Amino acid sequence: MRSRVTSPITPGNLAAVTESFSLAYVPGVTPGKWVRIWAERLPRTPLHLIQVTPAEAEAKVRGREADAALLRLPVDRTGLHAIPLYTETTVVVVPKDHFTAAAEEVSIQDLAGEVLLHPLDDTLDWPRPPGELAAHRPATTADAIELVAAGVGLLAVPQSLARLHHRRDLTYRPLTDAPGSPVALSWLEEETTDLMEQFIGIVRGRTVNSTRGRQPEPAPAKRKKPQQQRTGGAPKPKRGKPRRRS
């Protein structure tokens, strides 16, 4: 369930906010660092993580089941904000005894003639993977990894997914001329709330003293010096040193 902030967040009331914020994220994306910073800055505002498939991430935001999502581009940006955060390297997952395992990196041309798996949840923005496509498309990347281990074919994925599905009998190498996998923070255009601004500031590395997305704390009023009490009559002359008589 999503929550809304009923009053602006200020440095004076950050710790008193009791609403929550929900964040969906796709496999391979690790929001742990940002979650820790959130807990330090807004200790009384829970951040709920929702792990989703790549196909579900956009729908979770549009359906208001999550305040924001860490997802992979491209997405339909109609009505959505999407801040690109970083781009992952694409790698090819191969059995350890495959000839490409001896190289530090490979190119698409190196995979000519190789069978490439193309799972239905593939997130790489290309018309088709290189090489010869397998006749069957696995449902998920996890299923495709199992087929690589069985010697059915190879798999091109973002590097974080290769690490996520690591197996001792498999390895991976950077695929130099393949498209990368951009990761972005996305949320509804009309839902840029104060809490949303707080999370945007965190992922963008803003300091806790940044005033963007919250009302700045008013500067303390300058204390006026007390005025000297006035008395009636003419001012008394200042006394000087007595002059010596000649």
N, C-alpha and C positions, 0 to 999 in steps of 0.2 A: 504494500500500500504506500502511495506517495504522500508526502506531507508538504505543507506550505508554511512559509514564514509569514507571520501576521504583522511583524514590525521590522524596520530596518535593523541590520546587524551592525553594531558599532563596537569599537574596542572595549567599551565599558560593559556591553552585554553579551559578548561572544560566549562566555562560559555559562551564561544562564539559558542559552537556547536549548530547548528540549526536543525540537523536531528531529526527524531523521532524513537521511539522504540515501538513495539507492543507486548503485552503479552496476550495470551489466558489463561483462567482459567476455571476449572470445578466447578459445584455447590458444595458448602460446603467449598471450599478453599477461604480464605480471604487474598488477597494480600495487603490490605490497609497499613500496617506498612511499607512494602518495597516500596510501591508507594510514601509514604511521604518522606522516606529517599532519594529516587531518585530525588524528586522535590527539596530537599535541596541541593543535590550535583550537579545536572545538571538542573538548573532552566530554561535554554533555550532549553532543549531537551525534548519535550513532550513524555509522556509514555501513550500509548493508550491501554485500557483494552478491551478485547473481551471475553464475557462470552459464553461458548460453552458447549455442552453436552459431557459426557465422550466419546462417540463414535466419536465425531468430533475433539477432542483435538489433537490427533496424526496427523490427516489429515491436520489440519490447519498449522502445522509446516512443514510437508513434502511438502505441496503445496505452501509454502512460503507466506502464508496469515498472518502469525504471526512470529515474530522473535524467540519467545520461548513460552512454555506452562507450566503451573502448572497443572499437571494431576495425575491420580492415576495409580500406577503400578498394574499388569504387562503391559508392552507395548513391541512391537517388536523393539528391539534396533538396528536393522540393519540400519546403517547410522545415528543413533541418539545417542547423549549424554543424560544421565539421572542421575542427582544427587539426591539421596534420601534425603529428607529434614526432614521428621518426619513420624511417623506411628500413625494413629488414632485408638482409641478403637472402637470395634464393639459393638453395642447395639441392643437389641430387642425392637421394638415398640409394645406396647400393650394397650388395653383399660384400663382406670383407675380402672375399677372394675374387672380386670383379676387377678387371684390368684398370678401371678408373681409380681404384683405391690407391694405386701406386703414385698418382699425381697429386699435386697440391691443390689444383683447381682444374676445372674442365670447361669446355665451351659447348654450345648447342651442336656445333658441327661434330664434336667428339661422340655425340650420342646418335649420330645418323645410323640407322639400321637397328638400333636398340628398341626394345618394346618399352613404352612408357605408359604408366598407369595414370588415369585421369579421374579421380574420385568426384562424386557429385558435389561434395562440399569444398571443392578446390576454390581458393581465393585469389589465385594469381591472375592478373589482368592480361591474358593473352588469348588469341583465338583458339589455339590448341597447343598442347605441349609438343616439344620436339620429338624426333624419332617416329617410330611406328606405334600408333595407339593400340592398346589392348582391345580386344573385341568387347570385353565386359568392363563396365564402369563400376568400381566399388562404391558402396553407399557413403563411406566415410574415409577420412585420411587414416584412421586407425586400421580399418580393413585393408587399405592399400599397403600399409606397412607390413601386415601379415603376409600379403602376396609377394612383396619384395623378398621377405625372408624365405618364402617357399620357392623362389627362383622364377616367378612368373614374369616379372618386369622390374623397371626402375621407377622412381617417384621423385618429382620436383616439388619442393615445398619451401615455405619460409623457414629459416634456420631454427627459430624457436620451436616449431612443430617437430622438426627432426630431433631436437633435444628432448622434447616432451615425450616422444614415442621411442626413446632410445632402446636399442636391443644390443646385446653383446655380439651377435653375429652380423650386425649391420654397421655401416659407417656412412659418412656423407662428405661431399666435397662442394665448395662454392661453384655455382654455375654462372660464369662471369658475364655472359651476354643475355641473361634472362631478365625479365622485368622484376623489380623489387616488389616488396609487399608493404605499402604505406599503412601505418596504424594511426587512427584519428580518434579524437574525443568528439562525440556527437550528441546533440540534444535538440529539442523542439525550439524553433525560433521564438515562439511566444512564451517560452518557459525559462527565460534567463532570470532566474530568481537570485536573491542574495546568496543563498547557499550554492547555487550553480556558479556564481561569480567567485565564491571562495574556492571551489574545486578547480576552476579554470586558473586561478592564481597559483594554486599549488602545482599543477602540472606544468605551468609555464615558469616556475621557479621564482615567483615573486616572494619577497620577504614578508614576514608577518606585519611589518609596519606599512605595507602598501595600502593606500586608501581606495584603490579601485574596487568597485563592487560593494562598498559599504560607506556609510556616512562617516566622514572624518570626525575625530573627537575635537570638540571646540577647544580653542586655545584658552588657557586660564587667564582670567582678567588680571590686568596689571594692578598691583596694589598702589593706591595713591599715597604719597607722602603726607603725613598729617600737617595741616597748615598751622602756622604759629598763631597763637591767640592774640587778637588785637586788643589793645587797651585804648581808652579815650585820651584825648590830649595830644600834644606834640610829642614826637619821639625824643627820648632822652639822648643827650649828646654823648658821644663816646669819650671816655676818659683817656687822656694821654699822660705821658710822663710830665711831672712838674718841671717848669723851666727854672734854671738857676738864675738868681738875681745877680747883676753885675755890680 
